Amino acid sequence: MKLNRDMNILIVGLGLIGGSYAIALKKKGYKVSAITRSASSIEYAVKNGIIDNGTTELDEALIKSADLVIFSLYPKVFKKWIADNGHLIKDGAIITDVTGVKGCIVADIQELLGERVEFIAAHPMAGREVYGVENSTDAIFKEANYIVVPTDKNTEDAIELCENLGWELGFKRVTTLSPRQHDSMIAFLSQLTHCIAVALMCTNSNPNIKEYTGDSFRDLTRIAKINENMWTELFTLNKHALLREVDAFMYQMGRMKTMLETDDIEGLKEMMILSTERRSEFDK
Amino acid sequence: MKLNRDMNILIVGLGLIGGSYAIALKKKGYKVSAITRSASSIEYAVKNGIIDNGTTELDEALIKSADLVIFSLYPKVFKKWIADNGHLIKDGAIITDVTGVKGCIVADIQELLGERVEFIAAHPMAGREVYGVENSTDAIFKEANYIVVPTDKNTEDAIELCENLGWELGFKRVTTLSPRQHDSMIAFLSQLTHCIAVALMCTNSNPNIKEYTGDSFRDLTRIAKINENMWTELFTLNKHALLREVDAFMYQMGRMKTMLETDDIEGLKEMMILSTERRSEFDK
C-alpha cells in the first residue's frame, strides 16, 4: 500500500518535526491537517501554507476523517494521548510516529489500539538545535535516515505505507530495524554521544576555554546544547540499552587511561589505528 | 621587534604546517627557505613557489644565514635536532616552533641553547586530517588561534616578534599562555577530545552502524581519524595534565551513569542545563 493524495493526513503535535513533515507532504500535494497545543503554531502554519487546516481542540470529526495519523509528541505524551483518545481514530486507519525510542512504547501502543487501528512505528533521524513549527524545514530530511520499526503485529501493507512515507518525505535512506535493534543502535549513536557531550561540558568550569576552542571541540560539543525535558525522557525510557553503551564506552576510556599511566605506547597506537580504520569507513 | 622582509626565514620540517607557514609568509613577501627529510617535498615546494629554496641536507651555510628558524617537527625530533645541531644557528637568531605540547620541551630547549640563541615557543592551533606539504594551505589559519608560550627566560623583543609572526601568518587571534596553562588547556580542549573520539570508535564493532550515523555522530568522531605516531607522542609528553582531564571527564560520565541508574531526572536535567548554558557561550 502506498500513500495517495485522497488520503487525509493528520499530524498530532506541530513542532519542528511535525511541521517539517507537513511542509514535505504539502509540497508533494497531500492534504495535511494538524492538532497541536499552541494556537500560534496553528495560526503560523495555516498562514504559511504549511498545513491546510488545524486546531488546538480535540476535534472528533477531524480525527475521525484521518486515514493516516502522524504523532510527533514526546513518548509519554504520545502514549497518554492514545490511552485517552485512541478510540476517536477511525477503523482501518494507520498511525505512525517520530519517537526516538521504541521498545518502551511500540508494544504498549499496539496493545492499546487492538486490531481496529494499526500502529507502525518510525524514527526520522533528523533534527535541528532549534524548536517549533517556525523553524520547520524539509531540508533536514535530505541527507538523513528514516527507520521503519515494525513488530510481528504489523501487516505488510502498513510497513510498505510507512516506507513510502519516508521516501515521500525526501529522506536519503529508508531502512527497517526491530524495536530492540533500533534502541540499541540509538543508544550508541545518539544517546551515548549526547551523554558524552554533556559530561564534557560539565567537566571544565573555566569560562576562558572558549577563547581557545578549535573546530574539533566545537564539532564534538555541538549537541551539548540539549533540550533537557525531551532528552531525560528519551534517556530514561531507553535506560538499559543506554547504560550498556555507557559502560562499554567507559571501559574503553579506562583502557586508554591505563595505557597512558603505564606508557603503553603500542596499546595506544593500536586503539588509534582501529579508530582511524573504523572512522574512515564512514567517509566511503 | 617585528618581522622584516630582509630577514632570512628558515623552516625546518616542511610538512602540512611548515608548508602552510611558508605559503603565508611568501605571500607577504618574506624570504623563506626550508630543510626537510624528503627530497620530493622540497622539489614540490620550490616548483610551486612555496619556498625560495630548500635542501634535504644539513646545510650549514643556510642554517647560519637564518635570522628566524621555525621548527615544524615532532617534539622529540625537535629536541634531538637542537641537541645535535643547535650550535649551527647563528648568534642572536630567534627560533620558534609549532609543537602541540610545551612543558616538556620549552625549558629543555632553552637550556640547550643557552644565551646565544633565543627560543620563543608558539602553538598554531590549526590543522587538517591530511598530511604533507602538498596539502598545505594558509586558509587553515584564518579562523584559528595562535598561542605564544613564553617563559621568564624570554625577552620582550622575542615575544613581540613571535606575536607579529602569528598576525603575519593570518591567524584570527593571537594570545599568550604560560607553558603550564597551555598544556592544561590543550589537555582538555584537544587531547581529551581525541581520547574520547578514539575510545568511542573502539566501543562498537558493529560495521552496520555506519548505515545509521547522523551528522552529530560524524561531527563527534571526525577527529577519530588520527595519526597514531604524532598523537601518542603528544599524549605521553603531556601525560599528567591529560590524565587529570581524563579523570575529571570520567567522573562526570560516572555521575550521569549513577543518575540514570537511580532515575535521578532532576540531576540529569541540571547537567543538561549547565551543558547548554556553557555551550551557548561559544556561539556568542
Contacts between the chains, C-beta under 8 A, distances in Angstrom:
chain1	res1	chain2	res2	distance
A	125	B	212	6.9
A	125	B	214	5.0
A	126	B	214	7.6
A	143	B	215	7.6
A	144	B	214	6.7
A	145	B	211	7.4
A	145	B	212	5.7
A	145	B	214	6.9
A	147	B	212	7.3
A	173	B	211	7.4
A	175	B	211	6.6
A	175	B	212	7.5
A	185	B	209	6.6
A	185	B	212	5.5
A	188	B	203	7.2
A	188	B	204	5.3
A	188	B	209	6.8
A	189	B	209	6.2
A	189	B	212	5.9
A	189	B	213	5.9
A	189	B	214	7.0
A	189	B	217	5.0
A	190	B	214	7.0
A	190	B	216	7.0
A	190	B	217	7.2
A	192	B	200	7.6
A	192	B	203	7.9
A	193	B	200	7.4
A	193	B	216	5.9
A	193	B	217	5.6
A	193	B	220	5.2
A	194	B	216	7.8
A	195	B	253	7.0
A	195	B	256	5.5
A	196	B	196	6.1
A	196	B	200	7.1
A	196	B	220	7.2
A	196	B	253	7.3
A	197	B	220	7.2
A	197	B	275	7.0
A	197	B	279	8.0
A	198	B	256	7.0
A	198	B	271	5.5
A	198	B	272	5.6
A	198	B	275	4.2
A	199	B	249	6.2
A	199	B	252	4.0
A	199	B	253	4.6
A	199	B	255	7.7
A	199	B	256	5.7
A	199	B	271	7.5
A	200	B	192	7.6
A	200	B	193	7.4
A	200	B	196	7.0
A	200	B	249	6.2
A	200	B	252	7.5
A	201	B	274	7.0
A	201	B	275	3.8
A	201	B	278	4.9
A	201	B	279	5.5
A	202	B	252	4.7
A	202	B	255	7.9
A	202	B	271	5.4
A	202	B	274	5.7
A	202	B	275	5.9
A	202	B	278	7.9
A	203	B	188	7.3
A	203	B	192	7.8
A	203	B	245	7.2
A	203	B	248	4.9
A	203	B	249	4.7
A	203	B	251	7.9
A	203	B	252	5.1
A	204	B	188	5.3
A	204	B	245	7.9
A	204	B	248	7.3
A	207	B	281	7.0
A	209	B	185	6.6
A	209	B	188	6.7
A	209	B	189	6.1
A	210	B	281	5.6
A	210	B	282	5.1
A	211	B	145	7.4
A	211	B	173	7.4
A	211	B	175	6.6
A	212	B	125	6.9
A	212	B	145	5.7
A	212	B	147	7.3
A	212	B	175	7.5
A	212	B	185	5.5
A	212	B	189	5.9
A	213	B	189	5.9
A	213	B	282	6.2
A	214	B	125	5.1
A	214	B	126	7.7
A	214	B	144	6.7
A	214	B	145	7.0
A	214	B	189	7.0
A	214	B	190	7.0
A	215	B	143	7.6
A	216	B	190	7.0
A	216	B	193	5.9
A	216	B	194	7.8
A	216	B	222	6.9
A	216	B	223	4.7
A	217	B	189	5.0
A	217	B	190	7.2
A	217	B	193	5.5
A	218	B	282	6.3
A	219	B	219	4.2
A	219	B	220	6.9
A	219	B	222	5.9
A	219	B	223	7.8
A	220	B	193	5.2
A	220	B	196	7.2
A	220	B	197	7.2
A	220	B	219	6.8
A	220	B	220	5.1
A	220	B	223	7.4
A	221	B	279	5.5
A	221	B	282	7.5
A	222	B	216	6.9
A	222	B	219	5.8
A	222	B	279	7.8
A	223	B	216	4.7
A	223	B	219	7.8
A	223	B	220	7.4
A	224	B	275	4.6
A	224	B	276	6.9
A	224	B	278	7.5
A	224	B	279	4.2
A	225	B	275	7.5
A	225	B	276	4.8
A	225	B	279	4.8
A	225	B	280	6.0
A	226	B	272	4.9
A	226	B	275	6.4
A	226	B	276	5.7
A	227	B	272	8.0
A	228	B	268	7.4
A	228	B	269	4.3
A	228	B	272	3.8
A	228	B	273	5.5
A	228	B	276	7.3
A	229	B	269	7.5
A	231	B	268	8.0
A	231	B	272	6.2
A	232	B	265	5.1
A	232	B	268	4.8
A	232	B	269	5.5
A	232	B	272	7.1
A	235	B	260	6.2
A	235	B	268	6.6
A	236	B	260	7.1
A	236	B	263	6.2
A	236	B	265	6.7
A	236	B	268	7.9
A	239	B	260	5.8
A	239	B	261	7.9
A	239	B	263	7.9
A	242	B	260	6.5
A	243	B	257	6.8
A	243	B	260	5.9
A	243	B	261	6.6
A	245	B	203	7.2
A	245	B	204	7.8
A	246	B	253	6.9
A	246	B	256	7.3
A	246	B	257	5.2
A	246	B	260	7.3
A	247	B	257	7.7
A	248	B	203	4.9
A	248	B	204	7.3
A	249	B	199	6.3
A	249	B	200	6.2
A	249	B	203	4.8
A	249	B	253	7.7
A	250	B	250	6.6
A	250	B	253	5.9
A	250	B	254	7.5
A	250	B	257	7.4
A	251	B	203	7.9
A	252	B	199	3.9
A	252	B	200	7.5
A	252	B	202	4.7
A	252	B	203	5.1
A	253	B	195	7.0
A	253	B	196	7.3
A	253	B	199	4.6
A	253	B	246	6.9
A	253	B	249	7.7
A	253	B	250	5.9
A	253	B	253	7.5
A	254	B	250	7.5
A	255	B	199	7.6
A	255	B	202	7.9
A	256	B	195	5.5
A	256	B	198	7.0
A	256	B	199	5.6
A	256	B	246	7.3
A	257	B	243	6.8
A	257	B	246	5.2
A	257	B	247	7.7
A	257	B	250	7.4
A	260	B	235	6.2
A	260	B	236	7.1
A	260	B	239	5.8
A	260	B	242	6.5
A	260	B	243	5.9
A	260	B	246	7.3
A	261	B	239	7.9
A	261	B	243	6.6
A	263	B	236	6.2
A	263	B	239	7.8
A	265	B	232	5.2
A	265	B	236	6.7
A	268	B	228	7.4
A	268	B	232	4.8
A	268	B	235	6.6
A	268	B	236	7.9
A	269	B	228	4.3
A	269	B	229	7.5
A	269	B	232	5.5
A	271	B	198	5.5
A	271	B	199	7.5
A	271	B	202	5.4
A	272	B	198	5.7
A	272	B	226	4.9
A	272	B	227	8.0
A	272	B	228	3.8
A	272	B	231	6.2
A	272	B	232	7.1
A	273	B	228	5.6
A	274	B	201	7.0
A	274	B	202	5.7
A	275	B	197	7.0
A	275	B	198	4.2
A	275	B	201	3.8
A	275	B	202	5.9
A	275	B	224	4.6
A	275	B	225	7.5
A	275	B	226	6.4
A	276	B	224	6.9
A	276	B	225	4.8
A	276	B	226	5.7
A	276	B	228	7.3
A	278	B	201	4.8
A	278	B	202	7.9
A	278	B	224	7.5
A	279	B	197	7.9
A	279	B	201	5.5
A	279	B	221	5.4
A	279	B	222	7.8
A	279	B	224	4.2
A	279	B	225	4.8
A	280	B	225	6.0
A	281	B	207	7.1
A	281	B	210	5.6
A	282	B	210	5.2
A	282	B	213	6.2
A	282	B	218	6.3
A	282	B	221	7.5
